[in-house]
Amino acid sequence: MAMVDLASAGRTGPIALADIAERQEISLSYLEQLFAKLRKGGLVKSVRGPGGGYLLAHPADAMRISDIILAVDEPIRATRCAAGSPAGCRTNRGRCLTHDLWEELGNQIHLYLSSVTVADVCERRVLGSSHVMLPDAVSEPRAAAAE
């Protein structure tokens, strides 16, 4: 949310984290921790002094959502098991019956987030990109056509 806010609001200059925190209802201290990691990962630039704040280090259309998540050390996993470990999450160190299902879900989430850029989110090009329509979304156009 903070990076999309920065991309949307930061077109005219640096944006203070306090402004992002207020708009997005995110703790300022949490944002400070995240942005330190984002700066270290080369995704944002900081500007010091009056009127200072943060800017995207790259164009929004070149910044993938997965890059942001990886930069802040948030793993994209749907299992409790350690990534790449043959040991499972059960008390006997075995894997549960649905382990492969959840492992693959984590892989699919990562692939999807790797295909979405900050610009896609800013420009609302995400919904419908899977080409799966929810029942309500399908019935609304039909109802409108019937009118």
NUDO-924291 format. One line per field, with one value per residue: residue in one letter; x negated, y, z negated of N, C-alpha, C, CB in turn. Coordinates in Angstrom, 3 decimals, padded with zeros to 6 digits, m for minus. Glycine has a CB too. Layout:
residues N
aa	c(a,...)
n.xx	c(X,...)
n.yy	c(Y,...)
n.zz	c(Z,...)
ca.xx	c(X,...)
ca.yy	c(Y,...)
ca.zz	c(Z,...)
c.xx	c(X,...)
c.yy	c(Y,...)
c.zz	c(Z,...)
cb.xx	c(X,...)
cb.yy	c(Y,...)
cb.zz	c(Z,...)
***
This chain:
residues 147
aa	c(m,a,m,v,d,l,a,s,a,g,r,t,g,p,i,a,l,a,d,i,a,e,r,q,e,i,s,l,s,y,l,e,q,l,f,a,k,l,r,k,g,g,l,v,k,s,v,r,g,p,g,g,g,y,l,l,a,h,p,a,d,a,m,r,i,s,d,i,i,l,a,v,d,e,p,i,r,a,t,r,c,a,a,g,s,p,a,g,c,r,t,n,r,g,r,c,l,t,h,d,l,w,e,e,l,g,n,q,i,h,l,y,l,s,s,v,t,v,a,d,v,c,e,r,r,v,l,g,s,s,h,v,m,l,p,d,a,v,s,e,p,r,a,a,a,a,e)
n.xx	c(m000.824,m001.919,m003.949,m002.502,m001.024,m003.151,m004.038,m001.810,m001.410,m003.935,m004.768,m005.350,m007.408,m009.468,m007.937,m006.737,m007.015,m005.208,m002.969,m002.175,m001.655,000.546,002.480,002.769,003.302,001.344,m001.053,m003.495,m006.040,m006.312,m006.297,m008.702,m010.555,m010.057,m010.674,m013.377,m014.383,m013.486,m014.935,m017.535,m017.313,m017.283,m014.951,m013.672,m014.470,m015.894,m015.322,m016.821,m016.248,m014.355,m011.196,m011.830,m011.795,m010.591,m011.221,m010.361,m012.816,m012.933,m011.054,m007.510,m006.373,m008.373,m008.772,m008.210,m005.656,m006.426,m009.155,m009.133,m008.009,m009.947,m012.124,m011.481,m011.740,m009.575,m008.345,m006.820,m004.839,m002.744,m002.799,m003.811,m006.214,m009.791,m011.318,m012.470,m013.283,m013.415,m012.091,m008.946,m006.120,m004.786,m004.535,m006.036,m007.922,m007.193,m005.606,m002.460,000.603,001.525,m000.592,m002.026,m000.071,000.272,m002.322,m002.639,m000.672,m001.871,m004.005,m002.585,m001.421,m003.735,m004.603,m002.449,m002.558,m004.983,m004.322,m002.901,m003.046,m003.898,m002.803,m000.687,001.044,001.497,002.824,005.059,005.180,005.335,007.524,009.428,007.388,006.797,008.658,010.786,014.017,016.096,019.230,021.076,019.970,020.307,023.071,023.978,023.357,025.094,027.566,027.631,027.639,030.117,031.797)
n.yy	c(m001.191,001.223,001.659,001.879,004.131,005.938,005.916,006.983,009.503,010.621,011.835,014.471,015.091,014.384,012.343,012.487,010.056,010.232,011.341,009.283,007.316,008.429,008.648,005.954,004.668,003.341,002.337,004.718,004.117,001.456,001.804,003.223,001.220,m000.569,001.054,001.503,m000.990,m001.137,000.957,000.015,m002.179,m000.933,000.085,002.436,005.948,008.214,011.573,014.107,016.729,019.889,019.507,017.028,013.418,010.414,008.824,006.820,004.555,003.552,003.533,003.160,001.259,m000.530,m001.810,m004.626,m006.198,m008.452,m007.946,m005.930,m007.211,m009.175,m007.522,m006.463,m008.611,m010.383,m013.446,m015.301,m017.555,m020.388,m022.366,m023.742,m024.923,m024.917,m023.302,m025.277,m027.300,m030.770,m031.634,m031.649,m029.768,m031.017,m032.550,m034.893,m034.295,m034.827,m034.305,m032.757,m034.076,m032.331,m030.765,m030.377,m029.123,m026.605,m025.656,m025.353,m023.420,m021.214,m020.905,m020.178,m017.781,m016.220,m016.197,m014.825,m012.304,m011.509,m010.839,m008.533,m005.045,m002.044,000.103,m001.170,m001.637,000.986,002.033,000.548,m001.940,m004.549,m006.127,m008.615,m009.468,m012.120,m013.275,m014.509,m014.379,m013.242,m014.492,m012.326,m010.233,m011.192,m011.420,m008.781,m007.306,m008.661,m008.077,m005.335,m005.261,m006.321,m004.331)
n.zz	c(000.000,m000.788,001.109,003.473,002.847,002.638,005.292,006.558,005.292,005.317,007.649,007.967,006.300,003.372,000.815,m002.445,m005.009,m007.092,m005.878,m004.155,m006.060,m007.374,m005.275,m004.501,m006.813,m008.392,m010.760,m011.630,m012.671,m011.856,m009.070,m008.813,m009.424,m007.302,m005.068,m005.448,m004.805,m002.151,m001.020,m001.381,000.282,002.704,003.828,003.164,002.872,000.591,m000.446,m002.101,m004.574,m004.608,m003.122,m002.348,m001.940,m000.544,002.620,005.477,006.597,009.102,012.193,011.836,013.497,013.808,011.494,009.704,007.761,006.329,005.971,004.091,001.859,001.378,000.796,m001.690,m003.262,m003.533,m003.389,m000.717,m001.324,m001.778,m003.585,m006.760,m006.845,m006.595,m003.886,m001.229,m002.898,m003.743,m005.952,m007.588,m008.923,m010.931,m014.212,m014.233,m012.405,m009.864,m006.665,m006.050,m004.607,m002.671,m001.945,000.542,002.064,000.764,000.922,003.683,004.099,002.846,004.642,006.956,006.129,005.845,008.551,009.726,008.365,009.341,011.869,011.740,011.681,009.836,011.174,012.497,010.354,009.461,011.678,011.748,013.106,012.351,011.342,012.791,014.386,014.263,015.760,014.677,013.752,011.196,009.919,009.354,010.841,013.400,013.666,013.448,015.921,017.637,016.524,016.934,019.699,020.182,019.416)
ca.xx	c(000.000,m002.780,m004.659,m001.522,m000.769,m004.332,m004.028,m000.698,m001.564,m005.304,m005.115,m005.779,m008.565,m009.536,m006.761,m007.071,m006.388,m004.059,m001.821,m001.749,m001.096,001.880,003.399,002.973,003.596,000.265,m001.918,m004.682,m007.257,m006.370,m006.718,m010.122,m011.291,m009.906,m011.373,m014.815,m014.663,m013.258,m016.080,m018.672,m017.071,m017.377,m013.635,m013.309,m015.551,m015.491,m015.764,m016.885,m016.035,m012.984,m010.585,m012.383,m010.922,m010.999,m010.842,m010.658,m014.139,m012.733,m009.690,m006.493,m006.097,m009.516,m008.882,m007.252,m005.185,m007.255,m010.421,m008.859,m007.821,m011.248,m013.004,m011.151,m011.909,m008.296,m008.281,m005.542,m004.670,m001.442,m003.014,m004.644,m007.491,m010.911,m011.498,m013.529,m013.619,m012.637,m011.305,m007.644,m005.702,m004.120,m005.383,m006.969,m008.766,m006.678,m004.794,m001.029,001.108,001.783,m001.785,m002.334,000.972,m000.031,m003.622,m002.391,000.060,m002.893,m004.717,m001.681,m001.319,m004.970,m004.565,m001.474,m003.084,m006.087,m003.760,m002.168,m003.913,m003.290,m001.979,000.552,001.915,001.874,003.739,006.180,005.169,005.141,008.775,009.805,006.221,006.781,009.732,011.796,015.050,016.929,020.645,021.700,019.436,020.862,024.506,024.258,023.466,026.309,028.714,027.593,028.045,031.550,032.521)
ca.yy	c(000.000,002.396,001.875,002.359,005.505,006.715,006.041,007.854,010.854,011.091,012.290,015.865,015.247,013.440,012.215,012.157,008.822,010.597,011.533,007.948,006.658,008.984,008.278,004.507,004.171,002.416,002.872,005.405,003.378,000.280,002.298,003.560,m000.047,m001.080,001.897,001.268,m002.192,m000.796,001.782,m000.914,m003.013,m000.119,000.344,003.833,006.885,009.177,012.954,014.714,018.159,020.397,019.036,015.716,012.256,009.284,008.712,005.522,004.535,003.095,003.813,002.255,000.150,m001.437,m002.329,m005.704,m006.349,m009.480,m007.328,m005.181,m008.178,m009.779,m006.504,m006.259,m009.913,m011.048,m014.615,m015.619,m018.992,m020.790,m023.477,m023.426,m025.624,m024.106,m023.417,m026.158,m028.324,m032.001,m031.821,m031.001,m028.937,m031.832,m032.826,m035.978,m033.713,m035.244,m033.328,m033.054,m034.626,m031.269,m029.923,m030.001,m028.174,m025.275,m025.252,m024.878,m022.160,m020.196,m020.682,m019.461,m016.407,m015.534,m015.967,m013.766,m011.023,m011.166,m010.356,m007.290,m003.921,m000.974,000.874,m001.926,m001.406,002.411,002.283,m000.383,m002.945,m005.859,m006.873,m009.184,m009.920,m013.588,m013.657,m015.223,m013.433,m013.681,m014.540,m011.000,m009.436,m011.722,m011.166,m007.353,m006.887,m009.249,m007.314,m004.041,m005.478,m006.607,m003.072)
ca.zz	c(000.000,m000.894,002.363,004.446,002.429,003.029,006.758,006.942,004.758,005.432,009.010,007.930,005.428,002.240,m000.039,m003.831,m005.494,m007.936,m004.989,m003.721,m007.242,m007.610,m004.182,m004.417,m008.161,m008.735,m011.808,m011.121,m013.048,m010.981,m007.754,m008.885,m009.332,m005.939,m004.102,m005.603,m004.004,m000.743,m000.593,m001.301,001.458,003.916,004.426,002.915,002.571,m000.433,m000.263,m003.436,m004.716,m004.460,m001.881,m002.044,m002.036,000.284,004.025,006.057,007.224,010.480,012.643,011.282,014.417,013.783,010.135,009.493,006.384,005.684,005.577,002.859,000.778,001.083,000.206,m003.106,m003.919,m003.796,m002.497,m000.084,m001.558,m002.295,m004.514,m007.928,m006.671,m006.129,m002.439,m000.776,m003.887,m003.598,m007.168,m007.549,m010.045,m011.942,m015.375,m013.901,m011.338,m008.562,m005.933,m006.073,m003.346,m001.688,m001.845,001.921,002.486,000.229,001.468,005.045,003.987,002.596,005.910,007.857,005.623,006.226,010.002,010.005,007.895,010.232,013.131,011.477,011.319,009.042,012.116,012.709,009.204,009.494,012.794,011.564,014.175,011.745,011.264,014.081,015.142,014.267,016.675,013.914,013.356,010.091,010.329,009.330,011.951,014.639,013.738,013.593,017.322,018.230,016.034,017.600,021.099,020.200,019.214)
c.xx	c(m000.868,m003.503,m003.719,m001.163,m001.921,m004.366,m002.951,m000.937,m002.938,m005.718,m005.649,m006.989,m008.504,m008.278,m007.217,m006.334,m005.176,m002.808,m001.273,m001.062,000.331,002.869,003.754,003.290,002.639,m000.592,m003.168,m005.954,m007.415,m006.831,m008.208,m010.984,m011.243,m010.732,m012.888,m015.216,m014.492,m014.415,m017.318,m018.548,m017.082,m016.046,m013.138,m014.579,m015.026,m016.092,m015.700,m016.552,m014.590,m012.412,m011.076,m011.358,m011.483,m010.461,m011.084,m012.026,m014.060,m011.321,m008.723,m006.220,m007.263,m009.684,m007.789,m006.880,m006.026,m008.598,m010.271,m008.764,m009.147,m012.192,m012.725,m011.166,m010.601,m008.200,m006.874,m005.372,m003.291,m001.565,m003.838,m006.028,m008.565,m011.121,m012.683,m013.910,m012.786,m011.770,m010.002,m007.327,m004.987,m005.081,m006.372,m007.909,m008.352,m005.854,m003.330,m000.581,001.289,000.572,m002.043,m001.325,000.600,m001.375,m003.438,m001.591,m000.920,m003.678,m003.868,m001.500,m002.556,m004.992,m003.616,m002.028,m004.293,m005.584,m003.037,m003.159,m003.156,m002.376,m000.656,001.542,002.406,002.949,004.911,006.316,005.071,006.419,009.191,008.620,006.122,007.807,010.757,012.792,015.864,018.385,021.329,021.248,019.999,022.322,024.830,024.325,024.721,027.535,028.777,028.034,029.540,032.363,032.554)
c.yy	c(001.254,002.686,002.363,003.802,006.397,006.935,007.014,009.302,011.448,011.575,013.714,016.096,014.266,013.494,011.795,010.890,009.129,010.793,010.194,007.234,007.140,008.546,006.795,003.852,003.044,003.098,003.506,004.636,002.114,000.696,002.636,002.299,m000.590,m000.267,001.826,000.047,m001.904,000.042,000.902,m001.814,m002.246,000.195,001.771,004.640,007.839,010.536,013.601,016.197,018.560,019.980,017.670,014.612,011.155,009.394,007.272,005.604,004.141,003.472,002.750,001.068,m000.843,m002.098,m003.370,m005.803,m007.387,m008.907,m006.580,m006.143,m008.823,m008.783,m006.288,m007.573,m010.560,m012.240,m014.814,m017.127,m019.249,m021.992,m022.981,m024.036,m024.653,m024.361,m024.312,m027.267,m029.588,m032.275,m031.044,m030.249,m029.736,m032.169,m033.948,m035.592,m034.157,m034.140,m033.744,m033.509,m033.569,m030.349,m029.445,m028.999,m026.758,m024.760,m024.674,m023.576,m021.015,m019.865,m019.867,m018.002,m015.622,m015.229,m014.828,m012.397,m010.575,m010.602,m009.019,m006.209,m002.928,m000.132,000.160,m001.658,000.044,002.682,001.306,m001.376,m004.368,m006.688,m007.332,m009.699,m011.436,m014.149,m014.565,m014.183,m014.028,m013.657,m013.172,m010.146,m009.903,m011.366,m009.696,m006.915,m007.446,m008.463,m005.963,m004.176,m005.724,m005.325,m002.332)
c.zz	c(000.000,000.414,003.459,004.125,002.874,004.534,007.211,006.529,005.022,006.799,009.023,007.046,004.279,001.377,m001.426,m004.254,m006.368,m007.083,m004.508,m004.875,m007.499,m006.532,m004.199,m005.761,m008.557,m009.802,m011.195,m011.469,m012.196,m009.582,m007.738,m008.769,m007.903,m004.945,m004.259,m004.778,m002.515,m000.193,m000.430,m000.072,002.768,004.579,004.196,002.673,001.511,m000.113,m001.640,m003.386,m004.554,m003.101,m001.469,m002.212,m001.161,001.694,004.460,006.730,008.694,010.908,012.113,012.195,014.502,012.410,009.886,008.014,005.650,005.232,004.253,001.682,000.395,000.415,m001.276,m003.883,m004.341,m002.856,m001.943,m000.200,m002.129,m003.226,m005.691,m007.795,m006.187,m004.641,m002.115,m001.739,m003.647,m004.826,m007.065,m008.826,m011.143,m013.073,m015.124,m012.760,m009.939,m007.926,m005.989,m004.680,m002.263,m001.488,m000.410,002.474,002.048,000.722,002.876,005.039,003.738,003.857,006.879,007.427,006.030,007.732,010.354,009.586,008.705,011.556,012.971,011.056,010.442,009.942,012.394,011.584,009.208,010.541,012.826,012.719,013.636,011.762,012.654,014.878,015.181,015.243,016.001,013.432,012.213,010.524,010.344,010.504,013.285,014.776,013.928,015.061,017.994,017.805,016.724,019.060,021.211,020.037,020.492)
cb.xx	c(000.937,m003.789,m005.352,m000.252,m000.573,m005.616,m003.807,000.598,m001.301,m006.198,m003.897,m004.656,m008.652,m010.765,m005.742,m006.717,m007.402,m004.360,m002.213,m002.957,m001.981,001.814,002.782,001.753,005.050,m000.595,m002.312,m004.757,m007.219,m004.983,m005.898,m010.433,m010.711,m008.433,m010.913,m015.191,m013.737,m011.923,m016.358,m018.763,m015.766,m018.244,m012.625,m012.337,m016.038,m015.926,m014.872,m018.272,m016.864,m012.953,m010.845,m013.575,m009.470,m010.540,m011.647,m009.552,m015.060,m012.966,m009.631,m005.197,m005.787,m010.791,m008.786,m007.826,m003.696,m007.486,m010.916,m007.550,m006.807,m011.883,m012.850,m009.779,m012.784,m007.075,m008.731,m005.486,m005.763,m000.492,m003.720,m003.978,m007.340,m012.207,m011.692,m014.712,m013.388,m013.569,m012.102,m006.576,m004.797,m003.561,m004.528,m006.194,m010.220,m005.840,m005.270,m000.212,002.421,002.986,m003.000,m002.371,002.354,m000.019,m004.606,m001.649,001.114,m003.845,m005.103,m000.318,m001.149,m006.195,m004.141,m000.138,m003.458,m006.958,m002.803,m001.077,m004.449,m004.389,m002.743,000.258,001.172,000.642,002.986,007.477,004.014,004.646,009.885,010.536,004.953,007.050,009.154,011.169,015.965,016.711,021.405,021.381,017.907,020.687,025.179,023.197,022.230,026.461,028.640,026.180,027.279,031.910,031.890)
cb.yy	c(m000.001,002.205,000.592,001.465,005.590,006.009,004.668,007.351,010.849,010.033,012.199,016.727,016.672,013.738,011.192,013.332,007.977,011.885,012.403,007.116,006.923,010.510,008.636,003.864,003.678,002.022,001.762,006.828,003.003,m000.426,003.535,004.302,m001.088,m001.067,003.330,001.067,m003.354,m000.033,002.925,m001.775,m003.710,m000.803,m000.631,003.955,007.661,008.706,013.736,014.515,018.895,021.948,020.009,015.439,012.606,007.988,009.720,005.087,003.574,001.548,003.871,003.012,000.695,m000.683,m001.180,m007.043,m006.750,m010.659,m006.371,m004.354,m009.255,m010.317,m005.187,m005.594,m009.760,m010.066,m015.882,m015.134,m019.536,m021.111,m024.675,m023.923,m026.797,m024.421,m022.033,m025.363,m027.788,m033.182,m031.378,m032.014,m027.832,m033.118,m033.171,m037.240,m034.089,m036.513,m033.198,m031.809,m035.323,m030.439,m030.686,m031.241,m028.576,m025.303,m026.459,m025.948,m022.234,m020.662,m022.023,m020.165,m016.392,m016.389,m017.247,m014.053,m011.117,m012.389,m011.389,m007.499,m003.216,m000.079,001.105,m003.433,m001.728,003.283,002.208,000.394,m002.681,m005.706,m006.017,m008.163,m009.340,m014.130,m014.351,m016.031,m013.073,m012.797,m015.459,m010.289,m009.511,m013.227,m011.670,m006.546,m007.329,m010.733,m007.131,m003.437,m006.662,m007.607,m002.215)
cb.zz	c(m001.205,m002.009,002.804,004.449,000.895,002.573,007.420,006.324,003.284,005.032,009.922,007.463,004.897,001.374,000.547,m004.778,m006.281,m008.741,m003.789,m003.210,m008.478,m007.666,m002.835,m003.832,m008.241,m007.462,m012.805,m011.684,m014.550,m010.910,m007.361,m010.201,m010.321,m005.527,m004.242,m007.106,m004.427,m000.582,m001.620,m002.585,001.316,004.895,003.871,001.700,003.860,m001.843,000.803,m004.047,m003.730,m004.607,m000.779,m002.919,m001.623,m000.337,004.921,007.071,006.481,010.611,014.186,011.033,015.808,014.159,009.100,009.994,006.358,006.644,006.674,002.991,001.189,002.365,000.949,m003.239,m005.120,m003.603,m003.241,001.430,m002.513,m001.145,m003.810,m009.213,m005.673,m006.935,m001.806,m000.488,m005.323,m003.349,m008.413,m007.288,m009.547,m011.317,m016.567,m013.526,m011.566,m008.697,m004.457,m006.538,m003.584,m002.126,m002.357,002.807,001.896,m001.293,001.499,005.856,002.849,001.504,006.554,007.910,004.079,005.840,010.739,009.270,006.424,010.487,013.699,010.375,012.584,008.376,013.438,012.808,007.880,009.779,014.102,011.410,015.122,010.322,010.622,014.887,014.545,012.859,017.899,012.714,014.555,008.845,009.407,008.022,011.977,014.703,012.496,012.866,018.097,017.820,014.506,017.519,021.703,019.091,018.122)
***
